[in-house]
Each structure stands twice: as C-alpha cells, then as structure tokens.
Amino acid sequence: MPITRPRIVYIVGAGLSAGLKFPTIGNLLEQIWPRLQQAGLSNELADVIRFHHPSFNPTLPTTFINVEQLLSEMKANEQLFASSRPATGSFTSVQLEHRRQSFLLEMADWFHELQATVSKNPPAWLAKLVDRMTQEHAQIISFNWDLVLDEMLFGNSLCRRSYGLDGGPSTVRLLKPHGSLNWFEEASGRHLKAAKKFRLSGTKPGRVYALKPYRAPTSSRRNYMPLIVPPVLNKEFEGPLFQHLWQETVSMLSTASEVRFVGYSLPQADFHARFILRCGFHNQEHGELDAKGRRRTATGRAMVTIVDSEPSVAPRIEDAVGWPCQYARGTVEDWVGTWP
C-alpha cells in the first residue's frame, strides 16, 4: 500500500514576528532599554553589562550587544560566581539572578503588549497565512514565545491538542519547543484560577499549565515567570514537556511532504534545533524509528522552501536539510503576497 504523506510542516522563527514589529535577537536590548529605564531596571542591568563590556554606553547604539550574548554571560557569571572570588563583592549571586529574572519578566510583558496590538488589527498577509495553515491542517513548529499564532489559529478553543499534546496530525497543531508566554510551572501557576488555565503535562509538583486568556497574568502579590527557554548559547530543556515536544518535532518532520521555513534563520549557535532538524530530515530518507528501535519505511525527501530576506540563511538551512531547497528571498509578507 502506498505511503500517505499528509503533513505540511511550517518552521516559524523571529522573521515572522519581526514583520509584526516584534524585536529580533540582534536589536532587542536596544529597543527594550527605554522600558527598562521606566521600570527602574536599567542602572542595575547596565552595571552587569559594563562588567562584561566596559565600553557599554546606553546613549551609544553601537555599544549595545546581542541579548543572547548578554544572557549567556549572565548565566556563566551565576554558574562561576562562587568559584571566581573568596567572598561576595558588591552584589550577591541571588541579586544577579534577580536582575536576570526581572529583565526576562519585563521582556515578557513587552511581548504581551505587542501581541495585543497585533490582535486588534492583524495585517492581511498574516490572516492569509493563518487561513492557509488551517486549511492545510498544517503542523507548525514555532521557536517564538509570543502568542500571535496561538490566538489566530485557536481563539477560544485553545487546549492541549492545540500544542500537540493530544491527537494526531488530522488538525492544525502548534509546537513550541522553546516554551510560550502563557505556559507556567506549578510553582508559579498554582495560584491562577482553575477557569483560566489548563494542564499541559506532568503531575505535582512538576505540573505545567497553560493560561487560556491571551494575556500576561496579573497579581498585586506575585510575579508569574512564563515557561520559556531564554536565548542563551547553552540552552536547557528540562522536564517531560520539552522532551515530548522535541520528540513530536522529530516525528512531524520525519514524514512531512513539505517543509516551509518561515522567518527562521537557524542561528549558528542553536545546536539543539539543528540536531533535531537533522534527525527529522535523516528519517525522511532512512525511515522513522519506532518504539522498538526499528525503522519504518522511509517517505522520502520533502520539498523544502526557505523564506527569509537574509542571503546567508538559505545555505545554512540547506546544509541542515541535506538536499537542495527552494529559496524565496524576502520577508514573510513578500512571500504571502505572491500567493493567488
């Protein structure tokens, strides 16, 4: 019997969100700085940046660094804090962690505000893209934290299946292997009202919830840190939820008929994502592994399209894929604009 290949897979990255006025990794720190100043966080963070980069001056745009580099340096600082000094200096490792967490929370709040703006008046090209994804019962792998696609794809019907945790590929699903701004671990999500959340995975005390209203939860007494994987060079993916998401990502790719990279550049330092992508594309040629370690019949090479405005992206992704890809050079909006 011939093998059916029903799955069209979209791999979505910051390039899609950039078309909606979200920041990119490269310009995020400079763009968020006025917010940090208003929140009273800029001076403390500037001290940390200046320790690693003495020439940093927030009045000079050329001295701002990549936020992935900053968070990686802060993480290294935390890990080696006790090993680098005989006694605590001007601040403690706890204070350093607090500065990092405060920065991430401010970034999450900013992203929620940007998402709310998009939701009020989504551009026509985005609506057209989402309509096609829905009609195709597409399987979507998004490395973005924001909730723009979540809300437009699922609206009030958001549930475990929406995030690939129940059911198969017979309906559109959105996998978010870097986490999401509406996901919370038991420690921070247990105080949210039951009517506003649903369980994604796990059992107490490691349970993970999703908040159903598309907004940041607010409280006068506590901060709710979303379950996201910060943009650091050495990313950490702990817990059964992330294990499931990565396994499902490989499964999606292993039998895909078409794969469309939409604004995802596969950064050089994103070794985890490259490994997972290689597993999926390898399986297309050699067959997906079953639970007993045997390979199923291979479905063959998918047709791969790369949509990005940066010329260096296509060769990098094509190297991970392993065979020639189609290249649509331009923004996601440009690409959607070519559709009938």
C-alpha positions in Angstrom: 0.0 0.0 0.0 1.5 3.4 -0.9 2.7 5.6 1.9 0.5 8.6 2.6 2.3 11.9 3.3 -0.4 14.2 4.7 1.8 16.6 6.6 2.8 20.1 5.7 5.2 21.5 8.3 5.9 25.1 8.9 9.0 26.0 10.9 8.5 29.6 12.2 11.0 32.0 13.7 11.7 35.6 14.6 11.4 36.7 11.0 7.7 36.3 11.1 7.4 38.2 14.4 9.7 40.9 13.1 7.1 41.6 10.4 4.7 42.4 13.2 7.0 44.9 14.9 8.5 42.4 17.4 12.2 42.8 18.1 14.8 40.4 16.9 17.6 38.9 19.0 20.0 41.5 17.5 18.1 44.6 18.3 16.0 43.6 21.3 18.3 45.1 24.0 18.4 48.5 22.4 14.7 48.6 21.8 13.7 47.5 25.3 16.1 49.9 27.0 13.6 52.8 27.4 11.2 50.3 29.1 13.9 49.2 31.5 14.6 52.8 32.3 10.9 53.4 33.1 10.8 50.3 35.3 13.9 51.3 37.2 15.9 48.3 36.0 18.3 49.9 33.5 21.0 51.0 36.0 21.4 47.6 37.6 21.5 45.8 34.3 23.9 48.4 32.9 26.3 47.6 35.7 26.2 43.9 34.7 26.7 44.7 31.0 29.5 47.1 31.8 31.4 44.4 33.8 31.5 42.2 30.8 31.8 45.0 28.2 33.5 48.1 29.8 32.8 50.2 26.8 29.0 49.9 27.1 27.2 53.2 27.0 23.4 53.2 26.7 23.5 56.5 24.9 25.6 55.0 22.1 23.6 52.5 20.0 26.8 50.8 18.7 27.7 49.6 22.1 24.5 47.5 22.7 25.2 43.8 22.5 23.1 40.8 21.3 20.7 39.8 24.0 21.7 36.1 23.6 25.3 37.0 24.4 24.2 39.1 27.4 22.1 36.3 28.9 24.8 33.7 28.2 27.3 35.9 30.0 25.0 36.4 33.0 24.4 32.7 33.2 28.2 32.0 33.2 28.5 34.6 35.9 25.9 32.9 38.0 27.5 29.4 37.5 31.0 30.5 38.3 30.1 33.1 40.9 31.5 31.2 44.0 34.5 29.9 42.0 35.7 33.4 41.0 36.0 35.1 44.4 36.9 34.3 48.0 34.0 36.5 49.3 30.8 38.2 48.0 31.5 41.6 46.4 29.2 44.5 45.7 26.3 42.1 44.9 25.4 38.5 45.5 24.6 35.7 43.1 21.0 35.9 44.3 20.9 39.6 43.2 22.4 38.7 39.9 19.7 36.1 39.3 17.1 38.6 40.3 18.4 41.1 37.7 18.2 38.4 35.0 14.7 37.4 36.0 13.5 41.0 36.2 14.8 41.6 32.7 13.0 38.4 31.3 9.8 39.4 33.0 9.9 42.9 31.5 10.6 41.4 28.1 7.6 39.0 28.6 5.3 41.9 29.5 6.5 43.9 26.4 5.8 40.9 24.1 2.3 40.6 25.6 1.7 44.3 24.8 2.9 43.9 21.2 0.7 40.8 20.7 -2.3 42.7 22.0 -1.7 45.4 19.4 -1.4 42.9 16.6 -4.6 41.1 17.7 -6.6 44.3 17.4 -5.8 44.7 13.8 -3.9 41.8 12.3 -2.3 42.6 8.8 -4.0 41.0 5.8 -0.9 38.9 5.0 -0.9 37.3 8.4 -4.6 36.4 8.2 -4.0 34.9 4.8 -1.1 32.8 6.2 -3.1 31.6 9.1 -6.1 30.7 6.8 -3.8 28.6 4.7 -2.2 26.8 7.7 -5.7 26.0 8.9 -6.9 24.7 5.6 -3.8 22.5 5.2 -4.1 21.1 8.7 -0.6 22.2 9.0 1.8 21.1 11.7 3.7 24.2 12.9 6.9 24.3 14.9 7.4 27.8 16.3 10.6 28.9 18.1 8.9 32.1 19.1 7.4 32.7 22.6 4.7 35.1 21.5 1.0 34.2 21.3 0.1 35.8 17.9 -0.3 32.4 16.1 -1.9 30.8 19.1 -4.7 33.3 19.2 -5.3 33.5 15.5 -5.2 29.7 15.0 -7.2 28.6 18.0 -9.1 31.5 19.6 -11.2 30.3 22.5 -10.7 26.7 21.5 -7.1 26.6 22.8 -6.4 23.3 24.5 -3.8 20.6 24.9 -4.3 19.3 21.4 -3.5 22.8 20.0 0.0 22.4 21.4 0.5 18.9 20.0 -0.1 17.1 23.3 -3.2 15.2 22.3 -4.3 13.7 19.0 -2.6 13.3 15.7 -2.0 15.5 12.6 -5.6 15.5 11.4 -5.9 19.1 12.6 -3.6 22.1 12.8 -1.2 21.9 15.7 1.4 24.4 17.1 4.5 23.0 18.8 6.6 25.5 20.8 9.9 23.7 21.8 11.3 27.0 23.3 8.3 27.5 25.5 5.5 30.0 25.5 4.5 33.2 27.3 1.3 31.6 28.5 2.9 28.4 30.0 3.7 28.2 33.7 5.1 25.7 36.0 3.3 24.5 39.2 5.3 26.7 41.4 4.2 29.9 39.7 0.9 28.8 38.2 -0.8 27.1 41.1 -2.4 30.4 42.3 -4.1 31.1 38.9 -7.8 30.4 39.0 -8.8 27.0 37.5 -11.1 28.6 35.0 -8.1 30.5 33.5 -5.7 27.6 33.0 -5.5 24.0 31.8 -2.9 21.4 32.5 -0.3 20.7 29.7 1.7 17.9 31.3 3.1 16.4 34.4 2.0 15.7 37.9 2.5 17.7 41.1 5.0 19.3 41.9 6.2 19.3 38.3 2.9 20.1 36.6 2.8 22.6 33.7 -0.2 24.8 33.0 -1.2 27.0 30.1 -3.1 30.2 30.6 -6.1 30.4 28.3 -6.7 34.2 28.1 -4.1 35.6 25.7 -2.5 38.0 28.2 0.0 38.1 31.0 -1.5 37.1 34.3 -1.5 39.9 36.8 -1.3 39.9 40.5 -0.5 42.6 43.1 1.4 40.0 45.2 3.5 37.9 42.8 5.2 37.7 39.5 4.4 34.9 37.1 7.5 33.8 35.2 6.5 32.1 32.0 8.0 28.7 31.0 10.3 29.9 28.2 13.8 28.8 27.2 15.9 32.0 27.4 18.0 32.8 24.4 21.4 31.6 25.7 24.1 29.7 23.9 23.8 26.7 26.1 20.0 26.2 26.2 18.5 23.9 28.8 15.4 21.8 28.1 14.3 20.1 31.3 11.2 18.1 32.1 8.9 15.8 30.3 7.0 18.5 28.4 10.1 19.6 26.5 11.1 16.0 25.9 7.7 15.4 24.4 7.8 18.5 22.2 11.2 17.7 20.8 10.1 14.1 20.1 7.0 15.3 18.4 9.0 17.8 16.4 11.1 14.9 15.0 8.0 12.9 14.3 6.4 15.7 12.4 9.4 16.2 10.2 10.1 12.6 9.6 7.1 12.0 7.4 6.5 15.6 6.1 5.6 16.1 2.4 6.6 19.7 2.5 8.6 21.8 5.0 8.5 25.6 4.9 11.0 27.6 6.9 9.2 30.9 7.5 11.4 33.5 9.0 13.5 31.0 10.9 17.2 31.5 10.3 18.6 28.5 12.2 21.2 30.6 14.1 24.7 29.1 14.2 24.6 28.7 18.0 21.3 26.9 18.0 22.9 23.5 18.2 19.8 21.8 19.7 17.5 22.9 17.0 19.9 21.9 14.3 20.3 18.4 15.8 16.5 17.9 16.0 16.1 19.1 12.4 18.8 16.7 11.2 17.0 13.8 12.9 13.8 14.6 11.1 15.3 15.1 7.7 17.5 12.0 8.2 14.4 10.0 8.9 12.8 11.1 5.7 15.5 9.3 3.8 16.1 6.4 6.1 12.8 5.8 7.9 11.4 6.9 11.3 12.4 4.8 14.4 9.5 3.0 16.1 9.3 2.3 19.9 11.3 -1.0 19.3 14.2 0.7 17.5 13.2 -0.5 14.0 13.0 1.9 11.1 9.7 2.3 9.3 9.5 2.7 5.6 11.0 6.0 4.5 8.7 8.5 3.0 11.5 10.2 1.0 12.7 13.8 0.7 10.2 16.6 1.4 10.0 19.6 -0.7 11.6 22.4 1.4 11.1 26.1 1.0 13.1 28.7 2.8 11.5 32.2 3.3 14.0 34.8 4.5 15.4 38.1 3.5 18.9 37.4 4.6 21.0 35.6 1.9 23.2 33.7 4.4 20.2 31.8 5.8 19.4 29.6 2.9 22.8 27.8 2.7 22.8 27.3 6.4 19.4 25.6 6.4 20.1 23.7 3.3 23.2 22.2 4.9 21.0 21.0 7.8 18.3 19.6 5.4 20.8 17.7 3.3 19.4 18.4 -0.2 18.6 21.3 -2.5 15.8 23.6 -1.2 13.7 26.3 -2.9 14.5 29.9 -1.7 12.0 32.7 -1.5 14.2 35.7 -0.7 12.2 38.4 1.1 10.0 38.9 4.1 7.1 36.6 5.0 4.8 39.3 3.9 6.5 39.4 0.5 6.2 35.6 0.2 2.5 35.5 1.1 1.9 38.4 -1.4 2.9 36.0 -4.2 0.0 33.7 -3.5 -3.1 33.7 -5.7 
